[in-house]
Amino acid sequence: MSNDFVKQLEASLYEMLPLVKALDIKLEEARPGYVVSSMSRTPIVVNHIDAFHAGALYTFAETAAGAVIAASFDLGKITLINKRGEINYQKLVKEKVICKAAIPQGAIEVLTKEVMHSGKAVFPYTVVLELPGGEPACEVTFDFYMYRNRE
């Protein structure tokens, strides 16, 4: 997709979720089914041991997962809420963290049909946050509740 799509999606995230802008989360690439995002070191994300704060990492993971969903589904018809999240830390993050979030086209179609037919769906989804060299820093699993908007 074009750079305009990336900037438009990033701007809509900043407007909907001011915390995403405060944490300076960036979208590097975005298209339906795939988003690459990053969060760099800023004073607001660093904790008492000079590493990224656990809450900042969780918010980044939730944002990356939400961004790929926003890029893949018609949010005019479907609303998404994080019902549950679990994070498994593996490495300290000191400088930058990256997330490549993907949803296969088949899963997008199945979930869309389920939400449109039954009015709701629970979508379990996992993202891996990586250090710049590709080493996993943490894995975060969510249960997103999706429901059909009233017309």
TORVEXMAR-429185 format. One line per 8 residues: number of its first residue (from 1); their letters; for each residue x, y, z of C-alpha. Coordinates in steps of 0.05 Angstrom, whole numbers. Layout:
BEGIN
NUM = a = X Y Z | ... $
//
This chain:
BEGIN
1 = msndfvkq = 0 0 0 | 21 72 -8 | 56 115 42 | -9 155 46 | -45 93 75 | 9 86 128 | 5 160 148 | -71 159 147 $
9 = leaslyem = -74 98 192 | -22 127 239 | -59 193 243 | -125 157 259 | -91 118 314 | -62 182 344 | -131 214 341 | -168 155 372 $
17 = lplvkald = -115 138 423 | -74 198 449 | -30 151 489 | -4 121 424 | 20 190 403 | 49 204 472 | 90 140 468 | 112 160 397 $
25 = ikleearp = 92 94 366 | 106 95 291 | 78 56 234 | 133 36 186 | 91 -4 137 | 17 -19 132 | -30 -56 85 | -91 -100 97 $
33 = gyvvssms = -66 -161 135 | 3 -133 153 | 31 -76 195 | 103 -62 218 | 108 -14 276 | 162 11 322 | 172 47 388 | 238 81 403 $
41 = rtpivvnh = 269 101 468 | 241 165 497 | 241 190 569 | 168 171 577 | 179 96 562 | 240 83 606 | 232 53 676 | 275 53 739 $
49 = idafhaga = 326 2 711 | 336 42 646 | 295 -7 604 | 228 1 570 | 171 1 620 | 127 -61 620 | 65 -19 611 | 95 16 550 $
57 = lytfaeta = 112 -51 518 | 42 -77 531 | 11 -14 501 | 57 -19 441 | 37 -92 430 | -37 -76 436 | -28 -18 388 | 9 -61 337 $
65 = agaviaas = -46 -114 340 | -100 -61 336 | -66 -28 277 | -65 -91 235 | -138 -102 253 | -155 -30 234 | -118 -40 168 | -155 -106 155 $
73 = fdlgkitl = -227 -96 177 | -280 -44 163 | -283 -8 230 | -345 28 206 | -380 -39 212 | -341 -74 267 | -317 -50 335 | -258 -82 371 $
81 = inkrgein = -245 -85 446 | -187 -119 481 | -220 -170 527 | -157 -202 554 | -82 -195 547 | -22 -234 572 | 51 -215 563 | 112 -260 567 $
89 = yqklvkek = 177 -221 575 | 241 -251 547 | 292 -195 539 | 300 -124 565 | 287 -71 513 | 335 -12 518 | 333 26 452 | 278 6 404 $
97 = vickaaip = 225 -48 395 | 193 -71 330 | 130 -111 316 | 109 -144 251 | 35 -161 258 | 0 -203 206 | -69 -233 196 | -79 -281 138 $
105 = qgaievlt = -132 -260 88 | -172 -323 101 | -177 -307 175 | -200 -236 159 | -256 -264 115 | -277 -316 166 | -279 -266 223 | -317 -214 182 $
113 = kevmhsgk = -370 -266 163 | -376 -290 235 | -385 -219 262 | -434 -200 207 | -474 -264 217 | -475 -273 293 | -461 -201 313 | -397 -218 350 $
121 = avfpytvv = -333 -259 353 | -274 -269 399 | -208 -265 362 | -146 -293 397 | -84 -259 370 | -10 -261 387 | 45 -212 369 | 119 -217 381 $
129 = lelpggep = 158 -154 398 | 229 -157 372 | 294 -121 385 | 324 -88 322 | 366 -149 306 | 304 -193 305 | 313 -225 373 | 246 -234 410 $
137 = acevtfdf = 237 -187 469 | 167 -209 489 | 105 -245 464 | 36 -217 477 | -29 -255 468 | -96 -220 466 | -169 -241 462 | -202 -186 422 $
145 = ymyrnre = -278 -181 426 | -306 -159 359 | -378 -138 350 | -421 -113 293 | -438 -39 297 | -511 -20 296 | -533 14 233 $
//
